[in-house]
Amino acid sequence: MALQPTKEGFDLGIVTSNGDEMLAFYRDVLGLEFEATLNMEKVGIAQMHRLWANKSLLKLVVPGVVVGMVEDPDGN
């Protein structure tokens, strides 16, 4: 059974703790069209950056709390 897409593009989400750096890369280096940054802290998402590449949507998701992630006091 073949997949029958309902739209021409696709939506892709990437979860990252480096949201600002990834936003700068996809927007400034690759040239994707920036739509908005959403704050969704009530559902555990600190930020969601939305960018477009033609009819495809890229969502860079920065979680509010990363379970199991330990901050290194030395920045490493």
C-alpha positions as CSV (number, residue, x, y, z in Angstrom):
1,M,0.0,0.0,0.0
2,A,1.6,3.3,-1.1
3,L,1.5,6.4,1.0
4,Q,-1.0,9.0,-0.3
5,P,0.3,12.5,0.9
6,T,-2.4,15.0,1.7
7,K,-0.2,18.0,0.8
8,E,2.7,18.8,-1.4
9,G,5.2,19.5,1.3
10,F,6.0,17.9,4.6
11,D,6.3,19.0,8.2
12,L,9.6,18.1,10.0
13,G,10.3,18.7,13.7
14,I,13.8,18.7,15.2
15,V,14.2,18.7,19.0
16,T,17.3,20.5,20.2
17,S,18.8,22.4,23.1
18,N,20.6,24.7,20.7
19,G,17.5,26.5,19.3
20,D,19.1,29.9,18.7
21,E,22.1,28.5,16.9
22,M,20.0,26.2,14.7
23,L,17.6,29.0,13.9
24,A,20.5,31.1,12.8
25,F,21.9,28.2,10.6
26,Y,18.6,27.3,8.9
27,R,17.5,31.0,8.4
28,D,20.8,32.8,7.7
29,V,23.0,30.1,6.1
30,L,20.4,27.9,4.3
31,G,18.0,30.8,3.7
32,L,14.8,29.2,4.9
33,E,11.9,31.7,5.4
34,F,11.4,32.4,9.1
35,E,7.7,32.5,10.1
36,A,7.6,32.9,13.9
37,T,8.9,31.8,17.3
38,L,6.2,30.4,19.5
39,N,6.5,30.1,23.3
40,M,4.6,27.0,24.5
41,E,5.8,26.6,28.1
42,K,2.4,25.3,29.3
43,V,3.0,22.1,27.2
44,G,6.7,21.8,28.1
45,I,8.2,23.5,25.1
46,A,10.3,26.6,25.7
47,Q,10.3,27.7,22.1
48,M,9.3,26.5,18.6
49,H,10.9,28.2,15.7
50,R,9.0,27.8,12.5
51,L,10.7,28.0,9.1
52,W,9.5,27.3,5.5
53,A,11.2,25.7,2.6
54,N,8.7,26.1,-0.2
55,K,5.7,24.1,1.0
56,S,7.6,22.2,3.7
57,L,7.6,23.4,7.3
58,L,10.6,22.9,9.6
59,K,9.9,23.2,13.4
60,L,12.9,23.6,15.7
61,V,11.6,22.6,19.1
62,V,13.4,23.6,22.3
63,P,12.1,21.6,25.3
64,G,11.5,23.5,28.5
65,V,13.1,20.7,30.6
66,V,15.3,18.0,29.2
67,V,14.9,14.9,31.4
68,G,18.3,13.3,32.2
69,M,20.3,16.3,30.9
70,V,22.8,17.6,33.5
71,E,24.2,21.1,33.2
72,D,28.0,21.2,33.3
73,P,29.2,24.0,35.5
74,D,32.3,24.4,33.4
75,G,30.3,24.8,30.2
76,N,31.5,21.5,28.6
